[in-house]
Structures are given as C-alpha cells and as structure tokens.
Amino acid sequence: MARGHPAVTDIPTLAKDILSGQRRALARGITLVESTRADHRKQALHLLETLHGMTAGTSTGTGTKDSAGGALRIGLSGTPGVGKSTFIESFGMMLIDKGLRVAVLAVDPSSTRSGGSILGDKTRMERLSREKNAFIRPSPSQTALGGVARRTREAISLCEAAGFDVILIETVGVGQSETMVADMSDIFVLLLAPGGGDELQGVKRGIMEIADLILINKADGDLAAAARRTAADYAGALRLLRKRPQDPDGFPRAETVSAITGAGIEDAWSAINALSAWRQRTGVWREIRAAQARRWFREELQSGLLRQINNRSSSADEVTQLENRVIAGELAPSRAADLALSRLTGGK
C-alpha cells in the first residue's frame, strides 16, 4: 500500500505496540500522521491522544531524558555535501554503543510529482539501519517551509512514546527557513565543512544565532588543518554575537569532528550532554519546551482554520473572488485579506 494511505487501524492496539517499542508499529503510526486524508487525520489524532493518555506523568529514568520523560531532541542541519548522513551514522552508532536507542527523522526533498522522499537515507546509513536499537525514517518535506515535514513534530512524539532516548532531526539544507527545526529540538547542531572566510560569509546570521553547537566535519587527512582554522573562524564569529540567556559559559561553541575516523564525536556528545544538563538544572529546558508547545498550538490552529476555509465551498468561493480581485489589481492584498477574515468571522 502506498505511503500516506495506510489501512484503517485498530488505534488502541497500535498505541500499545508503539509503546512496547515495535519499530513496524512506529512506522505505521508515522505513516498515519503523515497522511493528508481526512479520515486518516482523525485516526492520527486519536492515536496521539491515546498515547498521550498512556504516557502522561511517566518518567523514563535515563540520563539523557528530561524529568518529564521526553527524549533528547537534536536538530541537525548543514550545507549540501557536508556529510550529514555519514555524521549521523557515526554519531548514532556511538550512542547505541552506550546503550541508547536512537531515532533519525531525515526530512528529504519531496518529489514534485509523487510527493515522496527522493534521497533515501536508509541507503546512506547502512550500518545504522541494521541496528535493532535504531530507527530511521526518511520523510518527504511536502513543500513545508524550510524542508521540515508538516508532521515531523507528531513523528517526534511517536518516537518518544516508543522509548527512544535520542531523536535526531535532519533537515534538508541550510538557510534562514531551516531555523524552523529549532522549534522542534532541544539542541540545534550546525554541521559545516572546512572552508574559511568564504564559507563563513555564506552562512546566514540567523542560523548562526540559533546554533548551539557548530561542528566542522571532515577534520581528517589533508583537511584537518583547514578544519581547525574554520572552527577558529566560527568561534571568533560566535563571540561577536550577543550571549543568549539560555546559554552557559562556553556556549555556543565550534568544534571539529571527523565522521569517517570518529575523531571529535565523543567530544560533541559531551558538549551536548553538558548543555542539556545545564538547561534542565536551571529551568531553561522547560521554558524552551513550553515555548515550542505554544508555537506548535498556534501553527496547528492557523493551519486548521485554513483547512476549514478551503473545505467550506462558500468560504472558498469568497476567498477565490477576493484573490481574483487582487490579481486584477482592484484590491490591495492586505485589504483583501482583511475583508476575507471579516466575512469569515461574521464581522462587518
């Protein structure tokens, strides 16, 4: 059966299977929340509510998770060709060796024809995909801003319910819109290649300001010296940015890693652990999670209102008429939007 069109599901049984850590059940659950069909959407909401009721108030007790029981969510972005998949595989294997369960949500560019993923991270993370304590899910971005899949947040919730300790959220590329991943993660990691001054100029300030850890990959062989220089360049740039209240001394920071040799991978994990522990200890962690939940609610509310407008033929007709007047130059876009909202909400 095609992705996005799962069979009608016994939700309570599916929820129990996900809670027991069954990867096949988790895959089915994510397929359900990614579906755009109205009947599947109702089932997806039922599944999420069921899992929330089953897990509310529980605590996992592992050192990597916060006191409310959620997994450590690590957002990862980087320039094309920087070696994100290779890094994730090395990083994930290291975490599994430590006894942790790792989920990877890799948001791929969508095919403009089918909407499906076209990069296929499972083929690029061959070792990690064979591990029983790993779960890799390539998801089509479906034209969502910044390449973050529309239902990635819900997929994160399902992975947490399935008992994964660390969730890696890999985004399509680097750009200001990619900062959306920060609203889904506890720690945001920016992966870059050795480059120096030109590379530094090419990265937007916005993504620099939300990065918790900048890792210069490919710090091996002939590129080792260049990687160290690039890390020093970024460290200097980070010092020029205003210190954020959610950061302890020494963060954000830039370090070198090699996904091929494994050099620096343990240090990167230590830095992530140190930052997450500080945020949990000071209450910043919960503040960040609360702000993310608030934004999630507002985004869902906005998208829900838009769906209602599109699903009501009379409202859709009014919007189309106003849209045509905007295209013809008869109305300013802001005025047309104001009229549409006024009519839809019963205003004058």
Beta strands, then each sheet from edge to edge (+ up, - down):
strand 1: 72-78
strand 2: 102-108
strand 3: 134-140
strand 4: 166-170
strand 5: 187-192
strand 6: 213-216
strand 7: 253-256
sheet 1: 3+ 2+ 4+ 1+ 5+ 6+ 7+
end
